[in-house]
Amino acid sequence: MIRQLTAAALLLAALGVQTAALAQAPDWAKIRIGVEANYPPFSQMAPDGKFSGFDIDIANAICAQIKAECTLVSQEWDGMMPALNAKKFDMIVASMSITEERKKAADFSDSYYDIPSAWIAKAGSYKEVNAAALKGKKIIVTRNTPRAKFVQENFKDSEVLLVAKEAEVTMELAAGRGDIGFGSSLAATAAFLKSPEGKAYAKVGTPITLGGAAQGGGVGMAMRKGEDSLRTKVNAALKAITANGVYKSINDKYFDVNIRGL
């Protein structure tokens, strides 16, 4: 769920940056982390309130590395950045892609993963995916994301169905309410293509990487502007868990490919 906030949400976040003071002393012994518990396999919440998923494990590993006491705070996606700058929590670990627009409202850690986006359709339905092939077709994509922006800018002769959550891309596709879906290649594989409902579907066309860790993009952990001590600690911890094998063990728990992206 490499995604993007609405312009209104980013404006509210930017206003919050102007007035926010540092949340606590620079030792960061206690950290509140905003998570979106509705994006398996990256993040989800069980009926008993317990969080799980790749993002959750990475957040906990970062906290363990810097010896901080961390509290996970569930937050709906569209309110993530405003809640950060309103000090509801100190850091976002929610598969948030690093974009120039977002960097106006928050600072980001180094990228902690980077995966391409994939087209999903009935198996054999498209040899190529381009504007000509999808003219007049309905594309399903999660709203307020770099993927939605990409589709709207490059497929102007297509109809676009915007959905609220990543899982809804394949749900709507399977229900026949669109011709092709554009979503996370890993989420699509884990949540749909391996399921009975996805048996007749496949990835089509060429995967697309929007942004990229090597170019300063990818997915990062967002923090309020100016909290450099926290960002320094988080980046150092990310390097440490990558070097000592903790990151790999978390990666391999959820995926059969390396999603580090660097």
N, C-alpha and C positions, 0 to 999 in steps of 0.2 A: 504494500500500500504505500507506493512512493507518491505523496499527495501534496495538495496546496490549499491554503486557507483562502476564504473569501476576502475581497478587497476591504469590506467593512470590518471584518475581524482583524485584519492587519492594521487598519487605521486605528482601531481601539487599542491594539497592542502597542503601536508606535506612540500613542498619547500616553499610555501607561509608562513607557520607558522614560519619558521626559520627567515624570514626577517620582519614579520609584527610587528608593534608597536601597542600600545593600541590606539583604534580608537578615544577616547575622554576622557574627565574627568570622574572619577569614580562615579559621581552621576547618570549618565545614565538618564538624563532628556529627552533626545531624543534617540529613538532607531529605526533603520531600520530593518525590518523583511523580510527575504526571504521566499516566499511562491510559491508553484507550483499550479497554478490555473487550474488543469486538472485532478482532482481526486475526483469527487463527491462520497459520500456526505461530504467528508472531506474538499475539497477545489475546487472552481470553480470561473470563472469570467464571468459576463454577458456581452453582447455586448456593454453596456455603460461603461465598465471598472470596475464595482463594484464587489468586492470580496464577497463570501459567503461560508459557510460550517463550519463544526465542528472545523477544525484547525484554521480557521479565527476567529471564536468566542472565542476560547481558547486564541489565541494571543491577541485579544482585551481585554479580561478579565484580562490577566496578566498585560497588560499595564495600565489598569484602576486601578488595585490593587497597582501597584508601582508608580502610578501617573506620568507616562511617556507619552510623545507625540510620538506616533509610526506611522511610514510610512511603508506600505506594498509594497514589491517589487516583481513583478512576475519574476520567473526564471525557465528555463527548468531544468528537474531533473538531467541530467548528469553533468550539470555545477554548481550544488548547492555548493559543498564544495570548489571548486576553487574560486567561486565568493565570498563566505564568507571570505576566507583568502586574497582575493584581495580587501577587504573592500567595496564591492558593498553593503553589508548590514552587520549587527552586530550579527544577530541570525537567525537560520533557524527553522521555524515551518511548517513542511511539511511531517508529518507522517514518519519521519526518524527513522528507528530502530537503537538501540544502539548495536554496535558490537565492538569486540576487534580491528578489522582492522580500523574502523572509529575513534576509540578513539586515534589512533596514529596521526590523522590529526586535531582533534577538541576535545573540552570538551563538555560534555552533562549535561543537567539538569537531575533531577530525571525523571523517566518514567511518562508520563501523560496519556498513555493508553496502553493496551496490549490485543490483540485479537488473536485467533487461525486462521490458514489458513484452507481452505476447498477444498475438491475435488468436482468438478461439472461435471456431465455427464447425459446422458439420464436416466430418472427414471428407476430403476430396472436393470440397465446394469451391476452393480458390487455389489456383496455381500461384498467383501473385496477389499481393495486397497493395493496392495503390488507389489514387483518387479515381481513376477511370474504372477500375474493377468494382469499386464500392459506390459508384454513382447511383443515386436513387435507393441505396440500401440503408438500413437502420443499424447504426453502430451503438452498442451499449458500453458505457464507461462511467466510472465513479466521478461524481461532480467534485469541483474544487480540487482538482489534481493536475499535475503536469501532463498526465495522459489526456485529460479532458481538454486542456488548452491545445495540446498537439493535434487532437482530432478536429477540434473546431477551427483551427487555423489551416489545416492541410486537407480536409475533406468537406469543403464547402457545399458540394453537390450531394452530400449524404444527409440523411436524417440522423439526429443524435438523441439517444435516450440517456439522460443523466440519472444515475441512481445514487443512493445515499451511502452505501457500504460496498466494499469490494466483493463480498459474497453474493451480493445482489446482481452483479454482472452475469454470472453464470446461472443464477436462479431465473432471471428474466430471459436469458438465452434459451434455457431448457424449456421454458414455458411458451416459447414461440413468439415472444414480444420483440424480437430483434433478429437481424441476420448474422451479426458477428459481434463478438465481445473483444474489448481491449483492456487487459488487466495485467497484474503481476504474474510473471511466468511461474514463480514458485507457488504462490497462493493458488493459481489456477490448477497446477499439477496436484497439489496436496488436497485441495477442497473439492475438486470437480472431475478432472480427467481420469482419476483413478477410482471414481465412484461409479455405481451402477447407472446413475443419471447421466454421467458423462461418457458412457460407452460409445456413443455414436459420434462423439466430437473429437477434435484434435487441434493442436496448434497449427496454424497455417501462416504462410508468408515468412518473413524474416523478423526475428526478435529485434526490438529497438531499445537502445539505452538512452534515456533522456537525462542529460547532465552527465555525470560520471565522476567517480572518486578521484581519478587521476587528474581531472581538470578542476578540482575543488568542489565537485558536486557530491553525488552519492547521498547516503542517509546519515544524518548526524543527530546529536543530542543537543537540544536548544536550551540556552540559559539567558537570563536577563542581560541586557547590555551592560558592559563594564565589570561584570563579575569574573575578572580574569583569573583570580586565585582558584575558583572552582573549575573553570575551563582547563587550567594548567593541570590540576589534579586529575581530572577526568581523562585528558589526553595521555598523561603519563600512565594511568591505570590501564587504558585501552592498549597501549603499547606493551605493557607488562603481561596482560592476560593473553595477548597474541603470541608473545615470545615464550611464555611458560606452558602453552598448550591448553589453557582453560578455554580460550575462545574456540579452538578446534573441537574440543569435546562438546561444547554447546552447539556448535554448527552441526556436528555429526549426529546429534540427538534428534535434530529436526529435518535435516536435508542430506541428500546424497551427492551434493556438489558443494564446493567452497564458495560461499557468498561474500567473502571479505572484500573482493573487488580490487585489491591492490597487490 
